[in-house]
Amino acid sequence: MSYKDAQQFAQKWNDIVLSENITKETAQMMSKETVTNFVDHFNKGWVEYRKSVTEAGDYAGTEWRGEGIKFYDVFDNEYIDCLGGYGAMDLGWSHPEVVEAVRMQAGRSGIPTQELMDPLRGALAALMAKITPGNIDHSFFVNSGTETIEGALKIAKLYTGKFNFISTVKAFHGKTQGSLSVMGKKDYRQGLQPFGGQTFFVPYGDADALAKQLEICKTVGIDIAGFIAEPIQGEAGAIVPPDDFWPRARQICTDYGILLIADEVQTGMGRTGKLWGVDHWGVTPDIMCTAKSLGGGVMPIGAFMGSAEIWKAFEEPNPFIHTSTTGGNPMACAAAIAAINVTLRDNLPEKAAVNGQYFIDRLNDFSNKYPGVYDKITGKGLLIGQHFKDPEVGYKVAAGLFKRKVLVAGTLISANTIRFEPALIITKEEIDEVLNRLEDTLKEVVFGGVTATLK
C-alpha cells in the first residue's frame, strides 16, 4: 500500500502551519477544503449546526490565529470573541506568557516517561493545594473536563464503597460514558463494580429536593456516594442558584455522609468573579473538578482534586488504579502554572466581577428596552446568559452578531439561551463595542419582523 498521497497532503498542510503569511488563494483553498474535510471525515451534522458556516457567505468562517479577546480567520477578518472556547479562553487568545512557557518546555520534553517523576506535575499539584478551598490538597491531572468528572466519580466510589449519585436537572458534566465498563483487567475493575449504578436528579438550586431525595434513598436502602453540581450552571445558560443553596447542600451532604462534588470545569479560574465558583458562598466541597481555562487557552489540561483523606482511595492498596499517559504532561503543566500566575498577579477574578456586573447591567437595560426579545439575563462575573422569548430570536441574535464579527456561545439545549463568555482581560471599552454591535443586531431583529410572529 502506498502512502504517497497522504504524505503529500501532510506536507501541504505542514507547510501552511509553518508559513508566516497566507495568500488570498491559499485562504480560499483552506476554507473550502476545511468544510469538505469536516463534512466527509469529521461530522457533517456538526458543520450544519454552525452559524459560522450557514451565515458566513461564500467562504465559511475558518479561525486561524488570535490575540487578546480577538481572533482572525484565514482571510484576516477580525472578530471579537465572546464565546471564549466555552470558558477555556479566560486569558484570551495565545497569551504570550503561557505560549512562551509551553514553547520552552516543549524544547525540553513533551510527554513524560511515566517512570521518573516530572517536576512540573509535582509543582502544579503543590500550587493547586495553595489555591483550592479548605483541606483540598491533592490533584490528579488529565486532558479534559469530562475526564475530571470520570476521575471524581471513580474516587468517590472507591472512597465511600457506594456506587450511586445524585445530580441536577439540566446539568452538564461531559460526554464520556465510562471506559472502565469495558476494561478487561480485574485489578482495575475491582472495588468499582457495579458500573451500572443509578443516578437520581433533583432540580438545580433546590436544597429541599436534595434532602428529600436523600431521605427517600435512605428509606428504600439505596446508598449514595455523592452529590455533583456546577456552582453556576453553564451550558444550561449561566443559571445562578439561590444564595442558600450551596451552604445548605454542604450541610445536607455532611448530614447524610455523602461527598459533595463541585464541577468547576467552566466556573473555575476566575470566570464568575471569584477564583472558584463555590467561593461566592464560602463552601468547601469534598471533591472539585476544573479544566478548560486551567491551560491558559493554550494547552488542554484538567484536574480533579480532594483531601489527603479522600486520596487514600487512590493510594491504597493500588496506587496505579488511576493513571494517564498524557494527562499532566510537562507542556500542559507549564501552561497551567503560567496561567495561574497571570490570573493571580493580574487579579483577573476581580476584573471579571467588576466588568461582568457592568456587562450584566447593560444587558438588563436592553432587556427592558426590547421586552419582546428578552426573557431575562442571568449570570455572575463574565459567565452571562441572555434568555430569549423564542429560539428563533436567539438564533437570529447569535447569527446577527456573527455577521457583525462578534462570536457568542449558544447552548446545545436550545437557542433560547445565548451565553457571553469573553476573556477575563476584556475592558469596558471592548464591552461597549460588543454592546453597540448587539444593539444594532437587536434593532434588525425587532424591526426586521422576527418578533412580529411572537405577538
Secondary structure per residue as TSV (DSSP state, phi and psi in degrees):
chain	resnum	aa	ss	phi	psi
A	1	M	-	360.0	129.7
A	2	S	-	-94.5	137.7
A	3	Y	-	-110.7	24.2
A	4	K	H	-59.9	-45.7
A	5	D	H	-62.7	-40.0
A	6	A	H	-64.9	-41.1
A	7	Q	H	-65.7	-40.1
A	8	Q	H	-66.8	-39.1
A	9	F	H	-62.2	-45.8
A	10	A	H	-61.9	-41.3
A	11	Q	H	-62.9	-42.3
A	12	K	H	-58.7	-47.8
A	13	W	H	-74.7	-30.7
A	14	N	H	-65.1	-38.9
A	15	D	H	-63.5	-38.1
A	16	I	H	-63.8	-44.2
A	17	V	H	-59.0	-38.8
A	18	L	H	-85.9	-7.4
A	19	S	-	-78.9	146.3
A	20	E	S	-78.2	-38.5
A	21	N	-	-131.8	154.4
A	22	I	-	-118.8	129.3
A	23	T	-	-76.3	164.8
A	24	K	H	-61.0	-40.6
A	25	E	H	-63.7	-42.4
A	26	T	H	-64.3	-40.3
A	27	A	H	-61.6	-41.7
A	28	Q	H	-63.4	-44.0
A	29	M	H	-61.7	-45.1
A	30	M	H	-60.9	-43.6
A	31	S	H	-63.7	-50.2
A	32	K	H	-65.3	-43.4
A	33	E	H	-69.5	-32.4
A	34	T	H	-63.5	-43.9
A	35	V	H	-61.1	-46.0
A	36	T	H	-60.3	-44.7
A	37	N	H	-63.3	-41.1
A	38	F	H	-66.3	-43.4
A	39	V	H	-67.4	-44.4
A	40	D	H	-84.8	-25.4
A	41	H	H	-132.1	-2.6
A	42	F	T	-121.6	-73.3
A	43	N	-	-167.9	102.6
A	44	K	H	-61.1	-42.4
A	45	G	H	-62.3	-36.6
A	46	W	H	-59.7	-42.0
A	47	V	H	-65.9	-44.6
A	48	E	H	-65.1	-25.9
A	49	Y	H	-76.9	-25.6
A	50	R	-	-79.8	125.8
A	51	K	H	-65.6	-22.9
A	52	S	H	-68.1	-14.9
A	53	V	H	-102.0	-48.6
A	54	T	H	-71.7	-24.3
A	55	E	T	-112.1	7.0
A	56	A	S	-89.7	-15.7
A	57	G	-	97.4	-144.3
A	58	D	S	-64.8	-34.4
A	59	Y	S	-122.8	132.8
A	60	A	-	-65.3	149.8
A	61	G	-	-63.6	117.1
A	62	T	-	-127.4	101.5
A	63	E	E	-67.9	149.1
A	64	W	E	-137.5	-44.6
A	65	R	E	-149.5	166.1
A	66	G	E	-158.4	162.5
A	67	E	E	-155.5	128.3
A	68	G	B	65.4	-133.1
A	69	I	T	-91.1	5.1
A	70	K	E	-115.4	148.4
A	71	F	E	-134.5	167.5
A	72	Y	E	-132.2	140.2
A	73	D	E	-84.9	-176.1
A	74	V	T	-67.0	-17.5
A	75	F	T	-93.6	5.7
A	76	D	-	69.9	22.8
A	77	N	-	-72.3	138.6
A	78	E	E	-95.7	131.9
A	79	Y	E	-122.3	147.4
A	80	I	E	-91.8	124.8
A	81	D	E	-93.8	104.0
A	82	C	E	-109.9	12.9
A	83	L	S	-93.7	-42.3
A	84	G	H	60.6	36.3
A	85	G	H	60.2	32.0
A	86	Y	H	52.8	39.8
A	87	G	H	104.3	0.4
A	88	A	T	-84.8	-18.0
A	89	M	-	-104.5	46.5
A	90	D	T	-57.2	-34.5
A	91	L	T	-94.1	6.2
A	92	G	-	83.2	-170.1
A	93	W	B	-83.2	131.1
A	94	S	T	50.3	52.3
A	95	H	-	-56.8	125.0
A	96	P	H	-59.7	-34.7
A	97	E	H	-70.8	-37.0
A	98	V	H	-71.4	-43.3
A	99	V	H	-59.2	-43.5
A	100	E	H	-66.7	-38.9
A	101	A	H	-61.3	-42.9
A	102	V	H	-68.0	-42.1
A	103	R	H	-60.0	-45.8
A	104	M	H	-65.0	-41.5
A	105	Q	H	-70.9	-34.5
A	106	A	H	-62.0	-30.0
A	107	G	T	-73.8	-14.2
A	108	R	T	-98.8	-59.1
A	109	S	-	-160.2	145.2
A	110	G	S	-106.8	-53.3
A	111	I	S	-112.6	133.3
A	112	P	-	-75.2	163.7
A	113	T	-	-71.5	-23.2
A	114	Q	S	76.4	-3.1
A	115	E	S	-106.2	-47.8
A	116	L	S	-85.1	166.8
A	117	M	-	-89.4	127.8
A	118	D	-	-94.1	127.1
A	119	P	H	-60.0	-38.1
A	120	L	H	-70.4	-29.4
A	121	R	H	-66.3	-42.7
A	122	G	H	-64.8	-41.7
A	123	A	H	-63.8	-42.1
A	124	L	H	-66.5	-38.8
A	125	A	H	-61.6	-42.5
A	126	A	H	-65.7	-37.9
A	127	L	H	-66.6	-40.9
A	128	M	H	-61.0	-37.0
A	129	A	H	-63.6	-27.0
A	130	K	H	-79.7	-18.4
A	131	I	H	-116.4	-4.7
A	132	T	S	-91.9	152.4
A	133	P	S	-73.4	156.5
A	134	G	T	58.5	-136.2
A	135	N	T	-97.1	17.2
A	136	I	-	-70.9	117.7
A	137	D	-	-143.7	9.6
A	138	H	E	-127.6	144.8
A	139	S	E	-138.0	149.2
A	140	F	E	-126.0	133.3
A	141	F	E	-104.9	137.2
A	142	V	E	-133.0	-167.9
A	143	N	S	-103.2	-13.1
A	144	S	S	-154.7	167.6
A	145	G	H	-65.5	-43.7
A	146	T	H	-63.2	-31.4
A	147	E	H	-67.1	-31.2
A	148	T	H	-66.9	-35.9
A	149	I	H	-69.3	-42.5
A	150	E	H	-54.7	-46.9
A	151	G	H	-65.3	-40.2
A	152	A	H	-63.3	-44.5
A	153	L	H	-65.7	-37.4
A	154	K	H	-65.4	-47.5
A	155	I	H	-71.2	-29.6
A	156	A	H	-64.9	-40.8
A	157	K	H	-63.5	-46.1
A	158	L	H	-64.0	-41.8
A	159	Y	H	-70.8	-41.7
A	160	T	H	-90.9	-21.4
A	161	G	S	73.3	14.0
A	162	K	-	-116.5	163.4
A	163	F	-	-128.5	-1.4
A	164	N	E	-111.3	152.8
A	165	F	E	-134.7	161.4
A	166	I	E	-117.6	132.6
A	167	S	E	-126.6	-170.0
A	168	T	E	-121.2	153.0
A	169	V	T	-64.3	135.7
A	170	K	T	69.0	16.2
A	171	A	-	-68.9	150.5
A	172	F	-	-127.9	116.1
A	173	H	-	-127.6	13.0
A	174	G	-	114.1	176.3
A	175	K	S	-125.4	6.3
A	176	T	-	-81.9	153.7
A	177	Q	-	-95.5	-24.9
A	178	G	-	119.6	87.4
A	179	S	G	-67.3	-19.1
A	180	L	G	-66.0	-20.5
A	181	S	G	-65.6	-19.2
A	182	V	G	-112.9	9.8
A	183	M	-	-70.5	134.1
A	184	G	-	-102.1	21.9
A	185	K	-	-122.2	123.4
A	186	K	H	-57.1	-39.4
A	187	D	H	-60.4	-27.0
A	188	Y	H	-99.9	-11.6
A	189	R	H	-97.0	-31.1
A	190	Q	T	-62.4	135.5
A	191	G	T	90.1	-7.0
A	192	L	T	-116.1	-8.2
A	193	Q	-	-81.7	153.8
A	194	P	-	-80.2	150.7
A	195	F	S	-79.2	-16.5
A	196	G	-	-91.1	41.7
A	197	G	-	-62.0	157.7
A	198	Q	-	-88.8	149.3
A	199	T	E	-122.5	129.4
A	200	F	E	-108.1	148.4
A	201	F	E	-122.0	138.5
A	202	V	E	-125.7	155.2
A	203	P	-	-59.5	137.5
A	204	Y	T	-64.3	134.5
A	205	G	T	85.1	2.5
A	206	D	-	-106.1	92.5
A	207	A	H	-67.0	-33.7
A	208	D	H	-62.2	-40.0
A	209	A	H	-65.5	-37.4
A	210	L	H	-62.3	-47.6
A	211	A	H	-62.8	-40.8
A	212	K	H	-65.1	-42.1
A	213	Q	H	-64.3	-40.5
A	214	L	H	-65.3	-37.5
A	215	E	H	-66.3	-40.0
A	216	I	H	-62.8	-46.8
A	217	C	H	-60.7	-39.8
A	218	K	H	-64.2	-41.4
A	219	T	H	-65.3	-39.9
A	220	V	H	-93.5	0.6
A	221	G	T	82.9	31.9
A	222	I	-	-102.1	114.5
A	223	D	-	-78.7	134.6
A	224	I	E	-111.2	130.3
A	225	A	E	-82.7	-41.1
A	226	G	E	-167.4	165.4
A	227	F	E	-112.8	126.2
A	228	I	E	-117.1	136.3
A	229	A	E	-157.8	156.2
A	230	E	-	-84.4	137.7
A	231	P	S	-55.0	-42.3
A	232	I	S	-133.1	127.5
A	233	Q	B	-69.1	124.7
A	234	G	T	-88.6	-66.1
A	235	E	T	-63.1	-25.6
A	236	A	T	-72.4	-12.6
A	237	G	T	120.8	35.0
A	238	A	S	58.8	54.8
A	239	I	B	-89.9	118.9
A	240	V	-	-94.9	128.8
A	241	P	-	-77.6	166.7
A	242	P	-	-57.5	151.2
A	243	D	T	-60.4	-25.7
A	244	D	T	-91.0	-2.4
A	245	F	H	-64.7	-54.2
A	246	W	H	-67.2	-42.8
A	247	P	H	-60.0	-40.0
A	248	R	H	-69.8	-39.1
A	249	A	H	-61.5	-39.9
A	250	R	H	-59.8	-47.1
A	251	Q	H	-68.2	-39.7
A	252	I	H	-62.9	-43.7
A	253	C	H	-62.7	-40.3
A	254	T	H	-63.4	-44.3
A	255	D	H	-63.4	-36.3
A	256	Y	H	-93.4	0.4
A	257	G	T	69.1	33.4
A	258	I	-	-115.7	164.5
A	259	L	E	-87.6	141.5
A	260	L	E	-98.8	119.8
A	261	I	E	-113.9	120.6
A	262	A	E	-102.5	120.6
A	263	D	E	-89.8	96.3
A	264	E	-	-100.3	23.1
A	265	V	T	-57.4	-41.2
A	266	Q	T	-99.3	-31.3
A	267	T	T	-87.4	-15.8
A	268	G	T	-74.1	168.3
A	269	M	T	67.4	30.5
A	270	G	T	97.4	-3.8
A	271	R	T	-54.4	-39.5
A	272	T	T	-96.0	6.1
A	273	G	S	102.5	-5.3
A	274	K	S	-129.4	158.5
A	275	L	S	-57.3	-41.3
A	276	W	S	-124.3	145.8
A	277	G	G	-58.6	-39.0
A	278	V	G	-66.7	-16.6
A	279	D	G	-64.9	-22.0
A	280	H	G	-62.2	-25.7
A	281	W	G	-118.2	8.0
A	282	G	T	62.0	34.9
A	283	V	-	-105.5	139.5
A	284	T	-	-108.5	112.5
A	285	P	-	-75.7	168.6
A	286	D	S	-80.2	-37.6
A	287	I	E	-133.5	138.0
A	288	M	E	-124.4	148.4
A	289	C	E	-124.3	140.1
A	290	T	E	-145.3	157.5
A	291	A	-	-166.5	-133.5
A	292	K	G	41.6	-97.1
A	293	S	G	-75.2	-5.2
A	294	L	G	-58.5	-31.7
A	295	G	G	-87.1	10.5
A	296	G	T	68.2	17.9
A	297	G	T	75.5	11.2
A	298	V	T	-118.7	-42.6
A	299	M	S	-125.8	143.5
A	300	P	-	-77.3	126.6
A	301	I	-	-159.3	142.1
A	302	G	E	-137.1	165.9
A	303	A	E	-147.0	139.8
A	304	F	E	-114.2	143.7
A	305	M	E	-137.3	152.2
A	306	G	E	-163.6	-175.9
A	307	S	-	-82.2	167.6
A	308	A	H	-60.5	-35.0
A	309	E	H	-63.4	-47.9
A	310	I	H	-66.5	-35.8
A	311	W	H	-67.7	-13.7
A	312	K	H	-58.4	-28.2
A	313	A	H	-65.8	-22.5
A	314	F	H	-94.7	-11.9
A	315	E	H	-104.4	-24.3
A	316	E	S	-132.2	130.4
A	317	P	S	-92.8	-4.2
A	318	N	-	-123.3	96.9
A	319	P	T	-69.3	-5.8
A	320	F	T	-108.0	21.3
A	321	I	S	-71.6	-17.6
A	322	H	S	-139.5	114.3
A	323	T	-	-138.5	167.9
A	324	S	-	-150.6	130.5
A	325	T	S	-66.1	-43.9
A	326	T	S	-109.0	-13.7
A	327	G	T	-62.8	132.7
A	328	G	T	69.4	29.4
A	329	N	-	-67.0	160.2
A	330	P	H	-57.2	-37.3
A	331	M	H	-66.9	-42.6
A	332	A	H	-65.7	-40.1
A	333	C	H	-66.8	-38.2
A	334	A	H	-61.1	-42.2
A	335	A	H	-62.7	-43.8
A	336	A	H	-65.6	-42.1
A	337	I	H	-61.8	-44.4
A	338	A	H	-64.4	-41.2
A	339	A	H	-64.4	-42.9
A	340	I	H	-64.0	-41.8
A	341	N	H	-58.6	-48.5
A	342	V	H	-63.5	-43.7
A	343	T	H	-59.7	-45.0
A	344	L	H	-75.3	-45.0
A	345	R	H	-62.4	-41.4
A	346	D	T	-92.0	5.7
A	347	N	T	52.2	48.1
A	348	L	H	-67.3	-33.4
A	349	P	H	-58.5	-42.0
A	350	E	H	-66.7	-39.4
A	351	K	H	-62.9	-38.6
A	352	A	H	-64.2	-37.5
A	353	A	H	-65.3	-46.9
A	354	V	H	-69.1	-52.4
A	355	N	H	-70.5	-30.7
A	356	G	H	-66.1	-41.3
A	357	Q	H	-65.1	-38.5
A	358	Y	H	-61.4	-45.1
A	359	F	H	-60.8	-49.4
A	360	I	H	-62.4	-42.2
A	361	D	H	-60.6	-43.2
A	362	R	H	-67.5	-38.3
A	363	L	H	-65.5	-36.3
A	364	N	H	-64.1	-34.1
A	365	D	H	-61.1	-43.5
A	366	F	H	-63.9	-39.3
A	367	S	H	-60.8	-39.2
A	368	N	H	-72.4	-34.1
A	369	K	H	-75.8	-30.5
A	370	Y	-	-124.3	67.3
A	371	P	T	-64.4	-23.7
A	372	G	T	-75.7	-10.5
A	373	V	T	-100.6	-49.4
A	374	Y	E	-96.0	146.3
A	375	D	E	-95.7	-53.3
A	376	K	E	-166.0	167.5
A	377	I	E	-117.9	132.6
A	378	T	E	-129.7	167.7
A	379	G	E	128.5	174.2
A	380	K	E	-139.8	144.8
A	381	G	T	59.0	-134.3
A	382	L	T	-105.5	31.1
A	383	L	E	-112.4	97.5
A	384	I	E	-125.9	134.4
A	385	G	E	-114.0	128.1
A	386	Q	E	-99.9	118.5
A	387	H	E	-105.7	122.7
A	388	F	E	-102.6	162.0
A	389	K	S	-67.4	-28.7
A	390	D	S	-149.3	143.3
A	391	P	H	-61.6	-31.5
A	392	E	H	-62.6	-39.3
A	393	V	H	-65.4	-44.5
A	394	G	H	-58.6	-44.0
A	395	Y	H	-64.7	-42.3
A	396	K	H	-61.5	-38.8
A	397	V	H	-65.9	-46.8
A	398	A	H	-62.4	-44.0
A	399	A	H	-67.2	-40.0
A	400	G	H	-64.1	-38.3
A	401	L	H	-66.5	-38.4
A	402	F	H	-62.7	-41.3
A	403	K	H	-61.5	-27.8
A	404	R	T	-94.6	16.6
A	405	K	T	65.1	39.6
A	406	V	E	-125.5	124.0
A	407	L	E	-100.2	126.2
A	408	V	E	-125.0	165.1
A	409	A	E	-99.1	123.4
A	410	G	E	-87.0	-177.4
A	411	T	-	-118.2	157.6
A	412	L	S	-77.2	-19.8
A	413	I	S	-73.9	-45.9
A	414	S	-	-169.0	152.2
A	415	A	T	-78.4	2.8
A	416	N	T	-59.6	-26.9
A	417	T	E	-122.6	127.0
A	418	I	E	-121.7	127.3
A	419	R	E	-96.5	146.2
A	420	F	E	-104.6	121.0
A	421	E	-	-137.2	63.7
A	422	P	-	-72.8	168.4
A	423	A	-	-60.0	148.8
A	424	L	T	-69.9	-9.3
A	425	I	T	-88.4	2.2
A	426	I	-	-62.0	143.6
A	427	T	-	-101.1	166.1
A	428	K	H	-63.1	-35.3
A	429	E	H	-63.5	-39.6
A	430	E	H	-71.2	-36.4
A	431	I	H	-61.1	-42.8
A	432	D	H	-60.4	-38.8
A	433	E	H	-65.1	-41.7
A	434	V	H	-61.3	-43.6
A	435	L	H	-65.0	-36.9
A	436	N	H	-61.3	-43.6
A	437	R	H	-71.1	-32.8
A	438	L	H	-65.8	-45.5
A	439	E	H	-64.7	-38.0
A	440	D	H	-59.8	-40.0
A	441	T	H	-66.1	-43.8
A	442	L	H	-61.5	-39.9
A	443	K	H	-62.6	-40.4
A	444	E	H	-63.9	-42.0
A	445	V	H	-65.2	-44.1
A	446	V	H	-70.7	-51.9
A	447	F	H	-85.3	-7.8
A	448	G	T	-86.0	-1.7
A	449	G	T	96.0	0.1
A	450	V	G	-64.3	-38.4
A	451	T	G	-81.1	-10.4
A	452	A	G	-61.9	-33.7
A	453	T	G	-71.4	-13.1
A	454	L	G	-89.1	-11.8
A	455	K	-	-88.0	360.0
